Amino acid sequence: MYSKSYRRVLGAGEREEILDPLGQLDLKKVLVLFQKISVEHDSSSEPVIAPSQSWMLYSWNVDLHQEGKLPKEGLLVETTVVQATALYVFRRFRILTPGEVFASAYGQYVLTDLKKRRMVKIPREMIAMYADPEFDAASIIPRKVKVTQSMTFHQTREEFVDDNGHIGNYFYVDFLREGLEGRGPTTHFDIIYSKELLHPQGFAMAKTQGPQVAFTFWDEEQKRIHTSGHLSFLTEEGPFDTIKKL
């Protein structure tokens, strides 16, 4: 039986792994943990998809609550499947104690045929289990943005290719960090993957400046968007207003 939710205690070593050198939540490390938890959840339940199929991320919408320090004990990490439609499955992720949430995120997933590299429909039994007419998916799906200023050109790197054979979502975080050193801790991150970025392939990256960064990854000719989104940082006045609150 496939359970809707999965929760467990966050180990002491895991707590340290998701922090940056200043003791704040590290965006990339939190995303790695959330992906790990989703795999654990899937592994603890009976499979409902074919061996030739795989879940791929279509979007992230993440809030990191950086105003306080992460407690050393009593931390939990959880994921819940909150919605399933014919084309998408939505997961909520949280790092929390019984009284406070320190990180919250929604991941939007598509089911893909790995041989054809095409989206396929979600199994009917999964839709029946998780379809929720009251879940407002539109409120958490990031909006696409087209940024054209400060364009820089790059080549993909083999070390960023993930198990699905394309450039993984952590790659984008690493590239976005370049040139943003000295900012406060990340408080919000949203990204939508419009088109796969395969290897080897050239691409262009454009991003704005300020306490909130909008970014777009283009193909080499700047005609098609691979992915786009926003980053927000903690300022002296507090967290910058995020695009979408969770």
Rosetta blueprint (number, residue, H / E / L):
1 M L
2 Y L
3 S L
4 K L
5 S E
6 Y E
7 R E
8 R E
9 V E
10 L L
11 G L
12 A H
13 G H
14 E H
15 R H
16 E H
17 E H
18 I L
19 L E
20 D L
21 P L
22 L L
23 G L
24 Q L
25 L E
26 D L
27 L H
28 K H
29 K H
30 V H
31 L H
32 V H
33 L H
34 F H
35 Q H
36 K H
37 I H
38 S H
39 V H
40 E H
41 H H
42 D H
43 S H
44 S L
45 S L
46 E L
47 P L
48 V L
49 I L
50 A L
51 P L
52 S L
53 Q E
54 S E
55 W E
56 M E
57 L E
58 Y E
59 S E
60 W E
61 N E
62 V E
63 D E
64 L E
65 H L
66 Q L
67 E L
68 G L
69 K L
70 L L
71 P L
72 K L
73 E L
74 G L
75 L L
76 L E
77 V E
78 E E
79 T E
80 T E
81 V E
82 V E
83 Q E
84 A E
85 T L
86 A L
87 L L
88 Y L
89 V E
90 F E
91 R E
92 R E
93 F E
94 R E
95 I E
96 L E
97 T E
98 P L
99 G L
100 E E
101 V E
102 F E
103 A E
104 S E
105 A E
106 Y E
107 G E
108 Q E
109 Y E
110 V E
111 L E
112 T E
113 D E
114 L L
115 K L
116 K L
117 R L
118 R E
119 M E
120 V E
121 K L
122 I L
123 P L
124 R H
125 E H
126 M H
127 I H
128 A H
129 M H
130 Y H
131 A L
132 D L
133 P L
134 E L
135 F L
136 D L
137 A H
138 A H
139 S H
140 I L
141 I L
142 P L
143 R L
144 K L
145 V L
146 K L
147 V L
148 T L
149 Q L
150 S L
151 M L
152 T E
153 F E
154 H E
155 Q E
156 T L
157 R L
158 E H
159 E H
160 F H
161 V E
162 D L
163 D L
164 N L
165 G L
166 H L
167 I E
168 G L
169 N H
170 Y H
171 F H
172 Y H
173 V H
174 D H
175 F H
176 L H
177 R H
178 E L
179 G L
180 L L
181 E L
182 G L
183 R L
184 G L
185 P L
186 T E
187 T E
188 H E
189 F E
190 D E
191 I E
192 I E
193 Y E
194 S L
195 K L
196 E L
197 L L
198 L L
199 H L
200 P L
201 Q L
202 G E
203 F E
204 A E
205 M E
206 A E
207 K E
208 T L
209 Q L
210 G L
211 P L
212 Q E
213 V E
214 A E
215 F E
216 T E
217 F E
218 W E
219 D E
220 E L
221 E L
222 Q L
223 K L
224 R L
225 I E
226 H E
227 T E
228 S E
229 G E
230 H E
231 L E
232 S E
233 F E
234 L E
235 T E
236 E L
237 E L
238 G E
239 P E
240 F L
241 D L
242 T L
243 I L
244 K L
245 K L
246 L L
